[in-house]
Amino acid sequence: KLILLDSLLQEMKKMLNFLYICFSLSSVVAALRSPRDIEQSSRFIENSLIDRADPDKSAANKMEEQFLYLISSLADKIDKAVNLIRDDLTATNLRTQTYGWSLVAGGFGDSLGDFVENSRNPLDVVTMPDVTYSYGYNIGYGFGFGGPFLLPSYLADTNLDCSSRDFLGVVSRYGLSSGLQGSAGEAQIKSFGIDAKQSVHCVLQHSGSYPEAAEVGFLIDDLVDAGVAVSRLRSS
């Protein structure tokens, strides 16, 4: 009796699925107004059949769509992050150099002010010890405290030599430009994630200071997670 009951339930389930599809088909047909509507409706019906026939395949396809979306989104965000970081570092370097030159100019300015105020002549600078010491102190102070801000080693490196092309080059090298296509294994996808991060290291090295750089790193992690999920769903 239990076997018969189970068989009956299975038959009822199949019938309900069939009725659902018929109802969806009739609703779509009633709303058709153009060839484009027909094409979209056919795709909807096809996807509905696939979703119900193979849930794992449907989930894998949706995750692969997310995978491709993340690749496209990353390409845009990488270039924006590069431009933003470069512009900000350039502005920071300009402020740093301006501060350094202001200290140097201040030392010369103090000496020049004394020279004019006391109507000194050039010989006073070398013949009067107190003047020589005062001017030397002022100018030395300016260079001593302002000089380091003018050195290249003190300035931020604005040469961000990576872009979305480097990232997309890695995507192409792994054959992922059109999706996973069922050929990429979990180990290969993880290896891709490492190389992808390396290709945009010039951005990721600023993750601690710029949220835009950190976002690129997080999206690459999400990209790898999506790829691994697809691989596991298709191999299950």
Disulfide bonds with the S-S distance in Angstrom:
Cys162-Cys202 1.71
